[in-house]
Amino acid sequence: DGGITQSPKYLFRKEGQNVTLSCEQNLNHDAMYWYRQDPGQGLRLIYYSQIVNDFQKGDIAEGYSVSREKKESFPLTVTSAQKNPTAFYLCASSVVGNEQFFGPGTRLTVL
Amino acid sequence: AQSVAQPEDQVNVAEGNPLTVKCTYSVSGNPYLFWYVQYPNRGLQFLLKYITGDNLVKGSYGFEAEFNKSQTSFHLKKPSALVSDSALYFCAVRDLFSGGYNKLIFGAGTRLAVHP
């Protein structure tokens, strides 16, 4: 899993509640990414960022928000607008143009 | 549109036999191709990549992949499978229209089961 940490490992959310997933990297990578993985499915891109204070929507950004205040950190907030948030969330980082390295993931469950 | 296809949901192989996990791609230029492996409840681990050069790429844990431009394929191979190779494998291609963001387009994944 390299130098990327995600916390918490497991997260439980009540209906109508916002939750924030943490992603930190010490690889000095410029680019960071958030993916969602559902059982039996591939990865879908939520948001990505190349530089501090800049980020772009991916394929499924609705109901999610991010910030990039520091190069090392790219937290993801799952808002109450995301109607089906139960999934495995993966954070990744890369040097621009090279392969992405992934964190260990956070499993989010709605109660 | 750019895409990656992994035509097999699952591949079964006996330990000690060679394995192949298939991947085909569709891009409008020269592809950057990647293979990742995922063990249960873990993140993805990078195995290997093809950017340019030799069509046979060697990677981690004894895996290799063969780039075939005419067949637009990038199949993952290993000469002798281990039970510990059992995992979910993803092929990915760089989205050439993402500028400097290095977005990857992932296949749906292939589950490899190696039986003793």
HADDOCK unambig.tbl for C-alpha pairs under 7 A between the chains (distance, minus, plus):
assign (segid A and resid 1 and name CA) (segid B and resid 43 and name CA) 6.70 0.50 0.50
assign (segid A and resid 1 and name CA) (segid B and resid 45 and name CA) 6.79 0.50 0.50
assign (segid A and resid 31 and name CA) (segid B and resid 101 and name CA) 6.91 0.50 0.50
assign (segid A and resid 41 and name CA) (segid B and resid 108 and name CA) 5.67 0.50 0.50
assign (segid A and resid 42 and name CA) (segid B and resid 106 and name CA) 6.66 0.50 0.50
assign (segid A and resid 42 and name CA) (segid B and resid 107 and name CA) 6.30 0.50 0.50
assign (segid A and resid 42 and name CA) (segid B and resid 108 and name CA) 4.23 0.50 0.50
assign (segid A and resid 42 and name CA) (segid B and resid 109 and name CA) 5.92 0.50 0.50
assign (segid A and resid 43 and name CA) (segid B and resid 106 and name CA) 6.42 0.50 0.50
assign (segid A and resid 50 and name CA) (segid B and resid 101 and name CA) 6.15 0.50 0.50
assign (segid A and resid 90 and name CA) (segid B and resid 43 and name CA) 6.66 0.50 0.50
assign (segid A and resid 96 and name CA) (segid B and resid 100 and name CA) 6.22 0.50 0.50
assign (segid A and resid 96 and name CA) (segid B and resid 101 and name CA) 6.36 0.50 0.50
assign (segid A and resid 96 and name CA) (segid B and resid 102 and name CA) 5.92 0.50 0.50
assign (segid A and resid 97 and name CA) (segid B and resid 100 and name CA) 6.88 0.50 0.50
assign (segid A and resid 97 and name CA) (segid B and resid 102 and name CA) 5.33 0.50 0.50
assign (segid A and resid 101 and name CA) (segid B and resid 46 and name CA) 6.86 0.50 0.50
assign (segid A and resid 102 and name CA) (segid B and resid 43 and name CA) 5.66 0.50 0.50
assign (segid A and resid 102 and name CA) (segid B and resid 44 and name CA) 5.64 0.50 0.50
assign (segid A and resid 102 and name CA) (segid B and resid 45 and name CA) 6.82 0.50 0.50
assign (segid A and resid 103 and name CA) (segid B and resid 43 and name CA) 5.48 0.50 0.50
assign (segid A and resid 104 and name CA) (segid B and resid 42 and name CA) 5.06 0.50 0.50
assign (segid A and resid 104 and name CA) (segid B and resid 43 and name CA) 4.26 0.50 0.50
assign (segid A and resid 105 and name CA) (segid B and resid 42 and name CA) 6.34 0.50 0.50
assign (segid A and resid 105 and name CA) (segid B and resid 43 and name CA) 5.61 0.50 0.50
